[in-house]
Amino acid sequence: MKVDTGLTLDLKQVPEAARHAEALGYDGLFTPETGHDPFLAHAIAAEHTEKITLGTAVAIAFPRSPMATAQIAWDLQKASDGRFVVGLGTQVKGHIVRRYGMDWVPPGPRLRDYVLMMRAIWDSWQNGTKPEFVGEHYRYTLTSPFFNPGPIDNPKVPVHISAIKPYNCRLVGELCDGIKVHPFSTPKYLREVIMPNIAKGAAKSGRDPKEIEVCGMGFVMTGETQEEVEQAMAPTRQQLAFYASTRTYKPVLDIEGWGDLNTELFAMSLEGKWQEMASRITDDMLQEFGVIGTYDEIIPKIIERCAGVIDRVSFALPVRNPDDEERLKEMIKQLQAA
């Protein structure tokens, strides 16, 4: 199993953070798209690391054209000597329309075109093939030497997408190199919805589903003492309440028999009752959406939850002194040996 951690989006702190993560033994450094651009940090991290995988988890696809994403991914792949992974997500309608100021169309077919166009762009840059991709949502039929960055040593840029609904899970199997499993997923939803649909997509394109990297496993709530574990559970309740109020994620609640909670939390979110919403997340829900235990308990629990399904996990602990650092190194090694 590969073990990843997050990379700071504060560009001044990236060199030290990236070097430290590699020294700790991590396999990957990934960035979300929250308050900052998710790509910029990797240009710096590539310069200050040698082996660790770099990538987005995830960048929001649609505010950027496939050409814009293909171009920055190509440059980062070259700068990192083949260590970059493009992780993409669709976001929900409210954010695409009201935060990014864009039109909304069904995201699954649009994302399919997006991935295919990026691959067509890279193929033309690497092999000189004629640009002739025409999809329902995007087209790539024009290039010239002035706009062509040319071939690179590691032209196969892995593409991962975040997927919850069946269509995008099938898209993972058909076209992508991996899936970023949304943290708002349970083992049951993973077994009964995500993995079977990945397999269907893989069968469509004649691929072995085992070729597809499955990344992510939900929330980790841990601490040195039981009191610290309890403290870690509070912000997780808040985050779960936010996800559970989003109507796009209702199928995950439905499969667990908690579908009515989505309606309740959505109504509370419209009233701005964000703090009160967390109280609706029960201990049983925390158990299904995450792994809970002290430092002495957490690694076996993570391994048990991931066995036979998950290829990459994200795991981090606060490092305040040399003892903390040595403990984290050993925990990373235990996960990698699983």
N, C-alpha and C positions, 0 to 999 in steps of 0.2 A: 504494500500500500504506500502511495505517495502522500506526503504531508506538506500542506501549504499554510501560508499565513498572509495577512494583509500587509500592503505597502502603504506607508503614509503618503498623503497627497500634498503635504507641505514640501514644496520642491527644495527648500533649503535643508531639510532633514533627510532627503532621500539617500544621499551617498552613504552616510553612517548607518541608516536603517537597513539598506540593502546589503551592505557588507556584513552587518551583524547577523542578519537572517541567514546568509550563506554560511557564516562561521558556526551558527547553531546547528546546522545540518539540514535545514529545510530544503524541500524539493522545488517549491514554487512560491512566487510572490505575486499576488493578484490585487487589483484595484477595482473598486466599485465606481459607478457614476452617481455621485451624490452632489456635494456642493462644489466639486472641482472637476476639471477634465480628467478622464481616466487614463489617457494615453501618455501625457507629457512626462509623468514620473518615470516611465519605463525608458525613455531616452537617456535619462540620467543613470538609472539603475543598470542599464546595459553596459555603461562605461565603467561601473564600479563593481561588477561581479563577473564571474567566469563560467559558472556551471548552472546556476539556478534558473528554472523556468520563469518567464515573465508573461503576464497576461492580464486581460480585463475580465472582471467577473461581477457585473457585466457592463459593457458600454451599451447605451441605448441606440439601436440601429437607425430608426427612421429619421431623426433630426439630421443625420448625415447621409449624403448620397452613397451608394455602393462604391463609387469611384473615390470619394474622400476617405472612406474607411480602408479601401484596398491600398490606397497610396500610403497612408500612415502606417499600416500594418507591414507593408513591403519594406519601408524604411527601418522600422523597428526590428524586423526579421533580419535585415542585413546588419544593423548595428549590434545586435545580440548574437550574431553568428548562429542563427537558426533556433533561438530559444523562445520565440514569441508565440503566444496563443491569442487569437481573436475570440473573445467571449462576448456574445451579443444577446440582447434582450429586446422585447417589443414594447414594454411598458403598457399601462392601461390607458383607456380612451381619455379619461379626465386629464391625465398629465400630458399626453400628446397634443390634445386640443387646447387646453387651458394654460399649460406651463410652457410648452414648446411652440404654441401658436401654429399648429399644423392641422391639415385635414386628416380625418380618420377613415381608414378603409379596413376591411377584415385583415388582421395582422398575419395570419398563417400563410396564405398564398403570397402576400407581399414579402414576407421574410424568405420564402422559398426562392422567389425571383432575386432577392438581394444576395443570397449566398451564391446562386448560380452566376450572377453577373460578376461578383468579386472573383470567382474562379476563372471566368472568361477573361477578365482583365489581366490577372496574373499569368494566364497561359499566353496571352498575346505579348506581354512584356518578356517572358522567359523564352518562348519558343517562336515568336514572330508570327503566330497564327492570326488570321484575319479577324478583326472584331465584328462579330455578326450575331451577338446575343440580342434577341427580341423577346421580352416577356410581357405579361399583362400589365405590370407596374413599372418596369424599368427597361431601358434599352441601351446597348453599347455597340455602336456601329461606326465609330470614328476614332481614329488615333493618328498620330504623326510622330516622327522621330523627336521633335521638339518637346513633346509631352510624354515620352516614353523613358522611364528611368533605366531600362535595360535589365538584363538578367542578373541574378544573384546566386550565391553558392548554395543556399538552402531555400529553394523556391516553394516547397510544400509548407504553406502556412496553415497550421491546424485551425479549424473553425469549430467552436463550441457554441451552443445556444442554450439559453434558459428556457425550460419548457415545463408546463403543468398540464395543459389540455392535450387531448389525444392527438390532434392534428400536428402540433409542433413536436410531440414525442415521436410520431411517425417520421417527421421531417428529420429529426436527429438520426434515426436509423437509416434513412434513405441517403442523406447528403453530408452529414456532419461527422466530425472526428470525436465529438464528445458532447455530453449534456451537463449543464450546470443545474443540478437539482435545487429547486427553490427551497429555502429553509422552511417554508410553510408547506411541508410535506410530511406524511407519516409513513412508517414502514408498510402499512396496509395499502396506502395509496400507491406507494412505489411498486409493490409487488403486483397489485391488481390493475393498475392503469398505466403507469409510466413504462415499466419494463416490457409488458406485452406489446405496447404500441411501438416501442423502439424496435422490437423483434419484427413486427409487421412491416415497418419501414425498411429495415435491413433486407427482408425477404424480397421486397419490391425491386431492390437494386442488386440482388444477388450477393449481399454481404453477410459476413458472420457478425452477429451482434456483439460478440466478444471483442471485436476490433474497436468498439466504441467506448471511450473513457467515461465512466460515471463518477461525477465529482460532487461531493456535498453529502451531508447527513443530518441536517437540522441544527438545533441550538445545543451548545455545551454550557452547562451550569455547574461550575466547580469552584473549589476553594480549599484552603489548607484545613479548615475546620468546618463542622456542620453549620456553624453560624455564618461563615463566609458563603457557603453554598446557598443558604436561605437568602442572603443578600443578593446573590447572583440571579436568583429566580425572579426578583421584583422587576428589573428592566425587561426580562424576557416576557413576562406577562404583558407588559405594556406593548412590546413589539408584536406579540402574537395577536393582541386585541386589534392593533392597527391592520394587520394582514387579514384577520378574520372579518373585518368590517368591509373589505373590498369584495364586491360582488363577483369579480372575475375568479376569485379563489374559493367560491362557495362549493364547487364539486369536492374539494378536499374535505370540507366539513360534512358534506352529505354522506360520504362513504363511511364516516365514523359515527353517523347518526346525530350530528350536531348542526344540521343545516339551519335550524331556526335561529341559531345564534347569529348567523350572518345578517339576517333581517333586523334583529335587535340592535346589533352593534352598528350597522349602517345608519339606522335612525339616530342613534346616540352621536355618531360622528357628525351628522348634519347639525346637531345642536351644540357641537364643540365640547362634548363631555369626554374628553380624551382620558383624563385621569380615572374617572369612574368606570370606563370601559375595561380597564385591567382587572377589575374585581370579578368580571364575568368569566375569566380564564381559570378553570379549576386545576387542581393538582393532577388529575387524570389527563387533562389536556397537555399539561407541561411534560408529563411522562411520554406521551405519544409524539410530541413535536421535538423532543430533545433528549439529551443524556444528562443525568443528574448524579453527582457523587463527589466525594472528597478527592483530593489528589491521589490518595492511595487506592481509590476505587475506580477512578474514571477511565483509565486506559483499557482494562478488561471490558468495561461496559461499552466503550466505543467500538472495540474490536468485535464484540458480540453483535452489536447493531449493524455493523457494516459487512459482516462475513458473507462472502460469496456474491456480493452485489456492488459495493462501493470500491472504486479504485483510488480515489483521492479524497482526503479529508482536510478540512481547515481546522487548525488547532493552535491556540496561543495561551500563554500564561504571563502574568506580570513578572518582569525580571528586575528585582531591586538590589540584588547582591550576587556575589559569585555562587553561593549555594543555590539560589533560584535558577541561575543559568545552567548549572550542572544538572539539576533536576529536570529542567526542560529538555536539555540535550538527551538525557536518558529516556524520557517519555517519547520523544520523537523517534528514537531508535526502536523502541518497543512497537510503536505503530508501524514503522517501516518494515519490521520483521513479520508483521501479521500476514 
